[in-house]
Amino acid sequence: MDFSDHKTIQKSFAWIKKHLDPSKSYIIFENDLNKQTLSILLDSHIAYQYLKKANYAWKKVVDPGCSKEYLVIQTDLGNEDETLGKVMGYGFSKDIVYYLYKAEKKME
């Protein structure tokens, strides 16, 4: 998945999972537009200011087939839970679904 730009793409959740790098960690926010009409992908959302300032990479994904949108954030290894807490504090609904994918540990 290309995180070099923040353009919204149209893909499915299955596509997202297939394209995650197992050596990196991610937080994925899922917003069901059938239940909550306010988009989490609006550039004006305060969370994006935090993500920019903290230098996180992210991608916006919309699945029009099931009326869901996703914010995929690549996080620092070992700080996944802390990052999740900080991002949630920037105004995401308490009802929003999130997934936490932690990097696979390398065997020595």
C-alpha distances in whole Angstrom, upper triangle without the diagonal:
4,6,9,11,11,12,12,11,12,11,13,13,13,10,8,10,9,6,7,8,12,13,12,13,12,14,13,16,17,20,22,23,26,27,26,26,25,22,20,17,20,20,23,23,24,21,19,22,21,18,18,22,20,17,14,11,10,8,11,11,14,15,19,20,21,21,18,16,13,13,10,11,10,14,17,18,21,21,19,22,23,20,20,24,24,21,23,26,25,26,24,26,27,27,23,21,19,17,17,15,16,15,17,21,21,25,27
4,6,7,9,10,11,10,13,13,15,15,16,13,11,14,13,9,10,11,15,15,13,15,14,16,15,17,19,21,23,24,28,29,27,27,25,22,20,17,19,18,22,22,23,20,17,20,20,16,16,20,19,15,13,9,9,8,11,12,15,17,20,22,23,22,20,17,15,13,11,12,11,15,17,19,22,22,20,23,24,21,21,25,24,21,24,26,24,26,24,27,28,28,24,23,20,19,19,17,19,18,20,23,23,27,29
4,5,7,9,11,11,14,14,17,16,18,15,12,15,15,11,11,12,15,15,13,13,12,14,14,16,18,20,23,24,27,28,26,26,24,20,18,15,17,16,19,19,19,17,14,16,16,13,13,16,15,12,10,6,6,6,9,11,15,18,21,23,23,23,20,16,14,11,9,9,8,12,14,17,20,19,18,21,21,18,18,22,20,18,21,23,21,23,21,24,26,26,22,21,19,18,17,16,17,17,20,22,23,27,29
4,7,9,12,13,16,17,20,20,21,18,16,18,18,15,15,15,18,18,15,17,15,17,17,19,21,23,26,26,30,31,28,28,26,22,20,17,18,16,19,20,20,18,15,17,17,14,12,16,15,12,11,8,8,9,12,14,17,20,23,25,26,25,23,19,17,14,13,12,12,15,16,19,22,21,20,24,23,20,21,24,22,20,23,25,23,25,24,27,29,29,25,25,22,22,21,20,21,20,23,25,26,29,31
4,6,9,11,14,16,19,19,21,18,16,19,19,16,16,17,21,20,18,18,17,17,17,18,20,21,24,24,27,28,26,25,23,19,17,14,15,13,16,17,18,17,13,15,16,13,12,15,16,13,12,9,8,8,10,12,15,18,21,23,24,23,21,17,15,13,12,12,13,16,18,21,24,23,22,24,24,21,21,24,22,19,22,24,22,23,22,25,28,28,24,24,22,22,22,21,23,22,25,28,29,32,34
4,6,9,13,14,17,17,20,17,15,18,19,16,16,18,21,21,18,18,16,16,15,15,17,17,20,20,24,25,22,21,19,15,13,10,11,10,13,14,15,14,10,13,14,11,11,14,15,13,11,8,7,5,7,10,13,16,18,21,22,20,18,14,12,10,10,11,12,15,18,21,24,22,20,23,23,19,19,22,20,17,19,21,19,20,19,22,24,24,21,21,19,20,20,20,22,22,25,28,29,33,35
4,6,10,12,16,17,19,16,15,18,19,17,17,19,23,23,21,20,18,18,16,16,17,17,20,19,23,24,22,20,18,15,14,10,11,10,14,15,17,16,13,16,17,15,14,18,19,16,15,12,10,7,7,9,11,14,16,19,20,18,16,13,12,11,12,13,15,19,22,24,27,25,23,26,26,22,22,24,23,19,22,24,21,21,20,23,25,25,22,22,20,21,22,22,24,24,27,30,32,35,38
4,7,10,12,14,16,14,13,17,18,16,17,19,22,24,21,20,17,17,14,14,14,14,16,16,19,21,19,17,16,12,12,8,10,11,14,15,17,16,14,17,18,16,16,20,20,18,16,13,10,7,5,5,7,10,12,15,16,14,13,10,10,9,11,13,16,19,22,25,27,26,23,25,26,22,21,24,23,19,21,23,20,20,18,21,23,22,19,19,18,19,21,21,23,24,27,30,32,35,38
4,6,10,12,14,11,11,15,15,13,15,18,21,23,21,20,17,17,15,15,14,15,16,16,19,21,20,19,18,15,14,11,14,14,18,18,21,19,17,20,21,19,19,23,23,21,18,15,12,8,6,5,6,9,10,13,15,14,12,10,10,11,11,14,16,20,23,25,28,27,24,26,27,24,23,26,25,21,23,25,23,23,21,22,25,24,20,20,19,19,21,20,23,24,26,30,31,34,37
4,7,10,12,10,10,14,15,14,16,19,22,24,22,22,19,18,15,15,14,14,15,15,17,20,19,18,18,15,15,13,15,17,20,20,23,21,19,23,24,21,22,26,26,24,21,18,15,11,9,6,5,6,7,10,11,11,10,9,10,12,13,16,18,22,25,27,30,28,25,27,29,25,24,27,27,23,24,27,25,24,21,23,25,23,20,19,19,19,21,21,24,25,27,31,32,35,38
4,7,8,6,7,11,11,11,13,17,19,22,20,20,17,17,14,14,13,14,15,15,18,20,20,19,20,16,16,14,18,19,22,22,24,22,21,24,25,22,23,27,26,24,21,18,15,11,10,6,6,5,8,9,11,11,10,9,9,12,12,16,17,21,24,26,28,27,24,26,28,25,23,26,26,23,24,27,25,25,22,23,25,23,19,18,17,17,19,18,22,22,24,28,29,33,36
4,5,5,6,9,10,11,13,17,18,21,20,19,16,16,13,13,11,13,13,14,16,18,19,19,20,17,16,15,19,21,24,23,25,23,22,26,26,23,25,28,27,26,22,19,16,13,11,8,7,5,9,8,9,10,9,9,9,12,12,16,18,21,24,25,27,26,23,25,27,24,22,25,26,23,23,26,25,25,21,22,23,21,17,15,15,15,17,17,20,21,23,27,29,31,35
4,5,5,6,9,10,11,15,16,19,18,16,13,13,10,11,9,12,12,14,16,17,18,19,19,17,16,15,19,21,24,22,24,21,21,25,24,22,24,27,25,24,21,18,15,13,12,9,9,8,11,11,10,11,9,9,8,11,10,14,16,18,22,22,24,23,20,21,24,21,19,22,23,20,20,24,23,23,19,20,21,18,15,13,12,11,14,13,17,18,20,24,26,29,32
4,5,5,6,9,10,14,15,18,18,17,15,15,12,14,13,15,15,18,19,21,22,23,23,20,19,19,23,24,27,26,28,25,24,28,27,24,26,29,28,26,23,20,17,15,15,12,12,10,14,13,12,14,12,13,12,14,13,16,17,20,23,23,25,25,21,23,26,23,21,25,26,23,23,27,27,26,23,23,24,22,18,16,15,13,15,14,17,18,19,23,25,27,31
4,6,5,6,9,12,14,17,17,16,14,15,13,15,14,16,17,19,21,22,23,23,24,21,19,18,22,23,26,25,27,24,23,27,26,23,25,28,27,25,21,18,15,13,13,10,11,10,13,13,14,15,13,13,12,13,12,15,16,19,22,22,25,25,22,24,26,24,22,26,26,23,24,28,27,27,24,25,25,24,20,18,16,15,16,15,18,18,19,23,24,27,30
4,5,5,6,10,12,15,14,13,11,12,9,12,12,14,16,18,20,22,21,22,22,19,17,16,20,21,24,22,24,21,20,23,23,20,21,25,23,21,18,15,12,10,10,8,11,10,14,15,14,15,13,11,9,10,8,11,12,15,19,19,21,21,18,20,22,20,18,22,23,20,21,24,24,24,21,22,23,21,18,15,13,12,13,12,15,15,17,21,22,25,29
4,5,6,9,10,13,12,12,10,11,10,13,13,16,17,20,22,23,23,24,24,21,19,19,23,24,26,24,26,23,22,25,24,21,23,26,24,22,19,16,14,13,14,12,14,13,17,17,16,18,15,14,11,13,10,13,13,15,18,18,20,20,17,19,22,20,18,22,23,21,21,25,25,25,22,23,23,22,18,15,13,10,11,9,12,13,14,18,20,23,26
4,6,9,10,13,13,14,13,15,13,16,16,19,21,23,25,26,26,27,27,24,22,21,25,26,29,27,29,25,25,28,27,24,25,28,26,24,21,18,16,15,16,14,16,15,18,18,18,20,17,17,14,15,13,15,15,17,20,20,22,23,20,22,25,23,21,25,26,24,25,28,28,28,25,26,27,25,22,19,17,14,15,12,15,14,15,18,20,22,26
4,6,9,12,11,12,11,14,13,16,16,20,21,23,26,27,27,27,27,23,21,20,23,24,27,25,27,24,22,25,25,21,22,25,23,21,18,15,13,12,14,12,15,15,19,19,19,21,18,16,14,14,11,13,12,15,18,18,21,21,19,21,24,21,20,24,25,22,24,27,27,27,25,26,27,26,22,20,17,15,15,12,14,13,15,18,19,22,25
4,6,9,8,9,8,11,11,14,16,19,21,24,26,27,26,27,26,23,21,19,23,23,26,24,25,22,21,24,22,19,21,23,21,19,15,13,12,11,14,13,16,17,21,21,21,22,19,17,14,13,10,11,9,12,14,14,17,17,15,18,20,18,17,21,22,20,21,25,24,25,23,25,25,24,21,18,15,12,12,9,11,10,11,15,16,20,23
4,5,6,8,9,13,13,17,19,22,25,27,30,30,30,30,29,26,23,22,25,25,28,26,27,23,22,25,23,19,21,23,21,18,15,13,13,14,16,16,20,20,24,25,25,25,22,20,17,16,12,12,10,12,13,12,16,17,15,18,20,18,18,22,23,21,23,26,26,28,25,27,28,27,24,21,18,15,13,10,10,8,9,13,13,17,19
4,5,7,9,13,14,18,20,24,26,29,31,31,31,32,31,28,25,25,28,28,30,28,29,25,24,27,25,21,23,25,22,20,17,16,16,17,19,19,22,23,26,27,26,27,24,22,19,18,14,14,11,12,13,11,14,16,14,17,20,18,18,22,23,22,23,27,27,29,26,28,28,27,24,21,18,14,12,9,8,5,6,9,10,13,16
4,7,10,14,16,20,22,26,28,31,33,33,33,34,33,30,26,26,29,28,31,29,28,25,24,26,24,20,22,23,20,18,16,15,16,17,21,21,24,25,29,30,29,30,26,24,21,19,15,14,11,11,11,9,12,14,13,17,19,17,18,22,22,22,24,26,27,29,27,29,29,29,26,23,20,16,14,10,8,5,6,8,8,12,14
4,7,11,13,17,19,23,26,28,31,31,30,31,29,26,23,22,25,25,27,25,25,21,20,22,20,17,18,20,17,15,12,11,13,14,18,18,22,23,27,28,27,27,24,21,18,16,12,10,7,7,8,7,10,11,10,14,16,14,15,18,19,18,20,23,23,25,23,26,26,26,23,20,17,14,11,8,7,5,8,10,11,15,17
4,7,10,14,16,20,23,26,28,28,27,28,27,24,20,20,23,23,25,23,22,18,18,20,18,15,17,19,16,15,11,11,12,14,16,17,21,22,26,27,25,25,22,19,16,14,10,8,6,5,7,6,8,9,7,10,12,11,11,15,16,15,17,20,20,22,20,22,22,22,19,17,13,11,8,5,4,5,8,11,13,17,19
4,6,10,13,16,19,22,25,24,23,24,23,20,17,17,20,20,22,19,19,16,16,18,16,13,16,18,15,14,10,10,9,11,13,14,17,19,22,23,22,22,18,16,12,10,7,5,5,5,8,9,11,10,7,10,12,10,9,13,14,12,14,17,18,19,17,19,19,19,16,14,10,8,6,5,6,8,11,14,17,20,23
4,7,10,13,16,19,22,21,20,21,20,17,14,14,18,18,20,17,17,13,14,17,15,12,15,17,15,15,11,11,9,11,12,13,16,17,21,22,20,20,16,14,10,8,6,5,7,7,10,11,13,11,7,9,11,9,7,11,12,10,11,14,15,16,13,15,15,16,12,10,7,6,5,6,9,11,14,17,20,23,26
4,6,10,13,16,18,18,17,18,17,15,12,12,16,17,19,16,17,14,14,17,16,14,17,19,17,17,13,12,10,10,10,10,12,14,17,18,16,16,12,10,6,6,5,6,9,10,14,15,16,15,11,12,14,12,10,13,14,11,12,15,15,15,12,14,14,14,10,8,5,5,7,8,11,14,17,20,23,26,29
4,7,10,13,15,14,13,15,14,11,9,10,13,15,17,14,15,12,13,16,15,14,17,19,18,18,15,14,11,11,10,10,11,13,16,17,15,14,10,8,5,5,7,8,12,13,16,18,19,17,13,14,15,13,10,12,13,10,10,13,13,13,9,10,11,11,7,6,4,7,9,11,15,17,20,23,26,29,32
4,7,9,12,11,11,13,12,10,9,10,14,16,18,15,17,15,16,19,19,17,20,22,21,21,18,17,14,12,10,9,10,10,13,14,12,10,7,6,5,7,9,12,15,16,20,21,22,20,17,17,19,16,13,16,17,13,12,16,15,14,11,11,12,10,6,5,6,8,11,14,17,20,22,26,29,32,35
4,6,9,8,7,9,9,7,7,9,12,15,16,14,16,15,16,19,19,18,21,23,23,23,20,19,16,14,11,10,10,10,12,13,11,9,6,5,6,9,12,14,18,19,23,25,25,23,20,20,21,19,15,17,18,15,13,16,15,13,10,9,11,9,6,7,9,12,15,17,21,23,26,29,32,35,38
4,5,6,6,8,10,9,10,12,15,18,19,17,20,18,19,23,23,22,25,27,27,27,24,23,19,17,14,12,10,10,11,11,8,6,5,7,9,12,15,18,21,23,26,28,29,27,23,23,24,22,19,21,22,18,17,20,19,16,13,12,13,10,8,9,11,14,18,20,23,26,28,32,35,38,41
4,5,5,5,7,7,10,11,13,17,18,16,19,19,19,23,24,23,25,28,28,28,25,24,20,18,14,13,10,10,10,11,9,5,6,7,11,13,17,20,23,25,29,30,31,29,26,25,27,24,21,23,23,20,18,21,19,17,14,13,15,12,11,12,15,17,21,23,27,29,32,35,38,41,44
4,6,7,10,11,13,15,17,21,21,20,23,22,23,26,27,26,29,31,31,31,28,27,24,21,18,16,13,12,11,12,9,7,8,11,14,17,20,23,26,28,32,33,34,32,28,28,29,27,24,25,26,23,21,23,22,19,16,14,16,13,12,13,17,19,23,25,29,31,34,37,40,43,46
4,7,9,11,13,15,17,21,21,19,21,21,22,25,26,25,28,30,30,31,28,27,24,22,19,18,15,15,14,15,12,10,10,12,14,17,20,22,26,27,31,32,32,30,27,26,27,25,22,23,24,21,18,21,20,17,14,12,13,10,10,12,15,18,22,24,28,31,33,36,39,42,46
4,6,8,10,13,14,17,17,15,18,18,19,22,23,23,25,27,27,28,26,25,22,20,17,16,14,15,15,16,13,10,10,11,13,15,18,21,24,26,29,31,31,29,26,25,26,23,20,21,22,18,16,18,17,14,11,9,11,9,9,12,15,18,21,24,27,30,33,36,39,42,45
4,6,9,11,12,16,16,14,17,18,19,22,23,23,25,27,28,28,26,25,22,20,16,16,13,14,13,16,14,10,10,11,14,15,19,21,25,27,30,32,33,30,27,27,27,25,22,23,23,20,18,20,18,15,13,12,14,13,12,14,17,20,23,26,29,32,35,38,41,44,47
4,7,9,9,12,12,11,14,14,15,18,19,19,21,24,24,25,23,23,19,18,15,15,14,15,15,18,16,12,11,11,13,14,17,19,23,24,28,30,31,28,25,25,25,23,20,21,20,17,16,17,15,12,10,10,13,12,11,14,16,20,22,25,28,31,34,37,40,43,46
4,5,6,10,10,9,13,12,13,16,17,17,19,21,22,22,20,19,16,14,11,12,10,13,13,16,14,11,10,8,10,10,14,16,20,22,25,28,29,26,23,23,24,21,19,20,19,15,15,17,14,12,10,11,14,13,11,13,15,18,20,23,26,28,31,34,37,40,43
4,6,9,9,7,10,9,10,13,14,13,16,18,19,19,17,16,13,12,9,11,11,13,15,17,16,13,10,8,8,8,11,13,17,18,22,24,25,22,20,20,20,17,15,16,16,12,12,14,11,10,7,9,12,12,10,12,12,15,17,20,22,25,28,31,34,37,40
4,6,9,7,11,10,9,13,14,13,14,17,18,18,15,14,11,10,6,8,9,12,14,17,16,13,11,8,8,7,11,12,16,18,21,24,26,23,21,21,21,18,17,18,17,13,14,16,13,12,11,13,16,16,13,14,14,17,18,20,23,25,28,31,33,37,40
4,5,6,9,10,9,12,14,13,14,17,18,18,17,16,13,12,10,12,12,16,16,20,19,16,14,11,12,11,14,15,18,20,24,27,28,25,23,24,23,20,19,20,18,15,15,17,13,12,12,14,18,18,15,17,17,20,22,24,26,28,31,34,36,40,42
4,5,8,9,7,9,12,11,11,14,16,16,15,14,12,12,10,13,14,18,19,22,22,19,17,14,14,12,14,14,18,19,22,26,27,24,23,24,23,19,19,20,18,15,16,17,13,13,13,16,20,20,18,20,19,21,22,24,26,28,31,34,36,39,42
4,6,9,7,8,12,12,12,14,17,17,17,17,15,15,14,16,17,21,21,25,24,21,19,16,16,14,17,17,20,21,24,27,29,25,24,24,23,20,19,20,17,15,16,16,12,12,13,15,19,20,18,20,20,23,24,26,28,30,33,36,38,42,44
4,5,6,8,10,11,12,14,15,16,15,16,14,14,13,16,16,20,21,24,23,20,17,14,14,12,15,15,18,19,22,25,26,22,21,21,20,17,16,16,14,11,12,12,8,8,9,12,15,17,15,17,17,20,21,23,25,27,31,33,36,39,42
4,5,5,7,9,10,11,13,15,14,16,14,16,15,18,20,23,24,27,26,23,20,17,16,14,16,15,18,18,20,23,24,21,20,19,18,15,15,15,12,9,11,10,6,7,9,13,16,18,16,18,18,20,21,23,25,27,31,32,35,39,41
4,5,5,6,9,10,11,12,11,13,11,13,13,16,18,21,23,26,24,22,19,16,14,11,13,11,14,14,17,20,21,17,16,16,14,11,11,12,9,6,8,8,5,7,8,12,14,16,14,16,15,17,17,20,21,23,27,29,31,35,37
4,5,5,6,8,10,10,9,10,9,11,11,15,17,20,22,25,24,22,19,15,14,10,12,11,13,14,16,20,21,18,17,18,17,13,13,15,12,9,12,12,9,11,11,15,18,19,16,18,16,18,18,20,21,23,27,29,31,35,37
4,6,5,6,9,10,10,12,12,14,15,18,21,24,26,29,28,25,23,19,17,14,15,13,15,15,17,21,22,19,18,19,17,14,15,16,12,10,13,13,9,12,14,17,20,22,19,21,19,21,21,23,24,25,29,30,33,36,38
4,5,5,6,8,9,11,12,15,16,19,22,25,27,30,29,26,23,20,17,14,14,12,14,13,14,18,19,15,15,16,13,10,12,12,9,8,11,10,8,11,13,17,18,21,18,20,18,19,19,20,21,22,26,28,30,33,35
4,6,5,6,5,8,8,11,13,16,19,22,25,28,27,25,21,18,15,11,11,9,10,10,12,16,17,14,14,15,13,10,11,13,10,8,12,12,10,13,13,17,19,21,18,19,16,17,16,18,18,20,23,25,27,31,33
4,5,5,6,8,9,12,14,18,21,24,26,29,29,27,24,20,18,14,14,11,12,12,14,18,20,17,17,18,17,13,15,16,13,12,15,15,13,16,17,20,22,24,21,22,20,21,20,21,21,22,26,27,29,33,34
4,5,8,11,13,16,18,21,24,28,30,33,32,30,27,23,21,17,17,14,14,13,14,18,19,16,17,18,16,13,15,16,13,12,16,15,13,16,18,22,23,26,23,24,22,23,21,22,22,23,27,28,30,33,34
4,6,9,12,15,17,21,24,27,30,33,31,30,26,23,20,16,15,12,12,10,10,14,15,13,13,15,13,10,13,14,11,11,15,14,13,17,18,21,22,25,22,22,20,20,18,19,19,20,23,24,26,30,31
4,7,10,13,16,19,23,26,29,31,31,29,26,22,19,15,14,11,10,10,10,14,16,14,14,17,15,12,15,16,14,13,17,17,16,19,19,23,24,26,23,23,20,20,19,19,19,19,22,23,25,28,30
4,6,10,13,16,20,23,26,28,27,26,22,19,16,12,10,7,6,7,8,12,14,12,12,14,13,10,12,14,12,11,15,16,15,18,17,21,22,23,20,20,17,17,15,15,15,16,19,21,23,26,28
4,7,11,13,17,20,23,26,25,24,21,17,14,11,8,6,5,8,10,13,16,14,13,16,16,12,14,17,15,13,16,18,17,19,18,21,23,24,20,20,17,16,15,15,15,15,19,21,22,26,28
4,7,10,13,16,19,22,21,20,17,13,10,7,5,4,6,9,12,15,18,16,14,16,17,13,13,16,15,12,15,17,16,17,16,19,21,21,17,17,14,14,14,14,15,16,20,22,24,28,30
4,6,10,13,16,19,18,17,14,11,8,6,5,7,9,12,15,18,21,19,17,19,20,16,16,19,18,15,17,19,17,18,16,19,21,21,17,17,15,15,15,15,17,18,21,24,26,29,32
4,7,10,13,16,16,14,11,8,6,5,6,9,12,15,18,21,23,21,19,20,21,17,17,19,19,15,16,19,17,17,15,17,20,19,15,15,14,15,16,17,19,20,23,27,29,32,35
4,7,10,12,12,11,9,6,5,6,8,11,14,17,21,23,25,23,20,22,23,20,18,21,21,17,18,21,19,19,16,18,20,19,15,15,14,14,16,17,20,21,24,27,29,32,35
4,6,9,9,8,6,4,6,9,11,14,17,20,24,26,28,26,23,24,26,23,21,23,23,20,20,23,21,20,17,18,20,18,15,15,15,16,19,19,23,24,27,30,32,35,38
4,5,6,6,5,6,8,11,13,17,19,23,26,28,29,28,25,26,28,25,23,25,26,22,22,25,24,22,19,20,21,19,16,15,16,16,19,20,23,25,27,31,33,36,39
4,5,5,7,8,11,14,16,20,23,26,30,31,33,32,28,29,31,28,26,28,28,25,24,27,25,24,21,21,23,20,18,17,19,20,23,24,27,29,31,34,36,39,43
4,6,8,10,13,17,18,22,25,28,31,32,34,33,29,30,32,30,27,30,30,27,26,29,28,26,23,23,24,21,19,18,19,20,23,24,28,29,31,35,37,39,43
4,6,9,12,15,17,21,24,26,30,31,32,31,28,28,30,28,25,27,28,25,24,27,26,24,20,20,21,18,16,15,17,18,21,22,26,28,30,33,36,38,42
4,7,10,14,16,20,23,26,29,31,32,30,27,27,29,26,24,26,26,23,22,25,23,21,18,17,19,16,14,14,16,18,21,23,26,28,31,34,37,40,43
4,7,10,13,16,20,22,26,27,28,27,23,24,25,23,20,22,23,19,18,22,20,18,15,15,17,14,11,11,13,14,18,19,23,25,27,31,33,36,40
4,7,10,13,17,19,23,25,26,24,21,22,23,20,18,20,20,17,16,19,18,16,13,14,16,14,11,11,12,13,16,18,21,23,26,29,32,35,38
4,6,10,13,15,19,21,22,21,17,18,20,17,15,17,18,14,14,18,16,16,12,14,15,14,10,10,9,10,13,14,17,19,22,26,28,31,34
4,6,10,12,16,18,20,18,15,16,17,14,12,15,15,11,12,15,14,14,11,13,15,15,11,11,9,10,12,13,16,18,21,24,27,30,33
4,7,10,13,15,17,16,13,15,16,13,12,15,15,12,13,17,16,16,14,16,18,17,14,12,10,9,10,10,13,14,18,21,23,26,29
4,6,10,12,14,12,10,12,13,10,10,13,12,10,12,15,14,16,14,17,18,18,15,14,11,10,10,10,12,13,17,19,22,25,28
4,7,9,12,11,9,12,13,10,11,14,14,12,15,17,17,19,17,20,21,22,18,17,13,12,10,9,10,10,14,16,18,22,24
4,6,9,7,6,9,10,7,9,12,12,11,14,16,16,19,17,20,20,22,19,17,14,12,10,9,9,10,13,15,17,21,23
4,6,5,6,10,10,8,11,13,13,13,16,18,18,21,20,23,23,25,22,20,17,15,12,11,10,10,13,14,16,19,21
4,6,7,10,11,10,12,15,15,16,18,20,21,24,23,25,24,26,23,21,18,15,12,10,8,7,10,10,12,16,17
4,6,8,9,10,12,13,14,16,18,19,21,23,22,25,24,25,23,21,18,16,12,11,8,9,11,11,13,16,18
4,6,5,6,9,10,11,12,14,16,17,20,19,22,21,23,21,19,16,15,11,12,10,11,14,14,17,20,21
4,6,5,6,9,10,11,12,14,16,18,17,19,18,20,17,16,12,11,7,8,7,10,13,14,17,20,22
4,5,5,6,9,10,11,12,15,17,16,17,16,18,16,15,12,11,8,10,10,13,15,16,20,23,25
4,5,5,6,9,10,11,13,16,15,18,16,19,17,17,14,14,11,13,13,15,18,19,22,25,26
4,5,5,6,8,10,11,14,13,16,16,18,16,15,12,13,10,12,12,14,18,19,22,25,27
4,5,5,6,9,10,12,11,13,12,14,12,12,9,10,8,11,12,15,18,20,23,26,28
4,6,5,6,9,11,11,13,11,14,13,13,11,13,12,15,15,18,21,22,26,29,31
4,5,5,7,10,10,13,13,16,15,15,13,15,14,16,17,19,23,24,27,30,32
4,5,5,8,8,11,12,14,12,13,11,13,13,15,16,19,23,24,27,31,33
4,5,6,5,8,8,11,9,11,10,12,13,16,18,21,24,26,29,32,34
4,6,7,9,10,13,12,14,14,16,16,19,20,23,27,28,31,35,37
4,6,9,11,14,13,15,14,17,17,20,22,24,28,30,33,36,38
4,6,9,11,11,14,14,17,18,22,23,26,30,32,35,38,40
4,6,8,7,10,10,14,16,19,21,24,27,30,33,36,39
4,5,5,9,11,15,17,20,23,26,29,31,35,38,41
4,6,8,10,14,16,19,22,25,28,30,34,37,39
4,6,9,13,16,19,22,26,28,31,34,37,40
4,6,10,13,16,19,23,25,28,31,34,37
4,7,10,13,17,20,22,25,29,31,34
4,7,10,13,16,19,22,25,28,31
4,6,10,13,15,18,22,24,28
4,6,10,12,15,18,21,24
4,7,9,12,15,18,21
4,6,9,12,15,18
4,6,9,12,15
4,6,9,12
4,6,9
4,6
4
